Amino acid sequence: MMAAVHELNPGEVLNVGTGRQWSNEQLVSMIEEVTGALIQRIENAHPGSPTDTTYSVADTSRARELLGWASRVGLRQGLEATAGWVREHLSDLRRRAAVVSRSSPV
C-alpha cells in the first residue's frame, strides 16, 4: 500500500520481511503450531540445484530508504493473523473456489 502512493521507478523491487532467517523446517513447524494441521514432509521431493543458496534473508533496506517501511509484525504473529483470517472467511473462499472450478474449461 505504501509503495502505491510513492513514485517509484517502473519495475522497482522492494523486499518485505522480518529481516530474520527461517529454515523451511522452522516455517513448516510454525505453520503446524499455528493452524493445528499436520503437514506431510517429503524428503528430497525437489532435489537441489547448483544455483540454490544455503540461506536467504530479505534485504528490506530499499523499502526502509524509499518508503520509511519497517516490519512491525513478526513471522508467527503474521501467520496467526493470516490463519485467523482464513478461518473467518473459509466458507466464502470454498464457495468462490467451487465457482472458479466449475467455470474453468476442461
N, C-alpha and C positions, 0 to 999 in steps of 0.2 A: 504494500500500500504506500509506503513511504517513497519507494522508487517511482511510483506512478505520478507523483506530484513534483518530482525533481527532474530537471533537464539533464538527461544522461546521453552519452553517445550511443547511437544505434548499435546493438549487439553487446553493450557493456555488461560484463558478468560481475555479479555481486554474490558472494557466498554468504550464507547464513548458517549458523551453528553455534554450539556452545563453546567451541574452542578447546574441547576436551576430546581425547581419543577414546573410542569404544571399540572393542573387538566385536565381530559378528556374533560370537557366542554370548558375550555380555548383553548385547542388544536383544538377542532371541530370549535369553533368560529373563531380562527385564520385561519384555512383552508378555511372556508367560505369567510372571508375577502380577502384572497389572491387569491382565484380562482373565486370568484363571484358566486359560486354554493351554493345552499341551501342543507344542509344535514339533512335528516329526523332523528329525535331523537325518540327512543322508550324507554320509561321509564321502568326500570326493565326487559329489554329484556333478560338479563343474570343475574339471581339472584346471590347475593353474596355468597361467600363460607367462612367457618370458617378460612381458610388459607389466605384469602385476606388481604392485608395490606391497611391501610388508605392512604398511600402516598409512593412514592419512588422517589429517585433521583439517577441517575447513578453516581457511585463512579469511577471517572476516574483516581484515584491516581496510579494504576498499569500501565496504558498507559503512564502516565507522567513519572513515575520512569523508566520503561523499554525502552520507545521509545522517551522520551522528548516531547510527544504529548500534546497539549493543544488546546481546542476549539478556533477557530478563527472566527467562524460564529455562529451567534445567531439563535434561532429556526425560527423566522419569516423570516430572510434573507435566511436561508436554504430552507424553504418552498417556498419562492418566486423563488429561483433558480430552485428548482425541478419542480414547476408548469410551469415555463418558458420552461424548457427542454421538459416536456411532451407536451406542446402546439406546440413546434417546431417539435416534432417527432410524433405527434398524428396519422397522416395518415399512417406512416410506422408501428407504433405499432398496429393499427387496422388491417392492411394488414397481419401482422405476426400472430395476434390472430386468424384471419379467417383461415389462413393456418393450424394452430395448431388444431383448432376445426374441420376442415374437415378431418384431418389425425388421429384424435382420434377415437378409436373403440367405437361403440355404443352399 
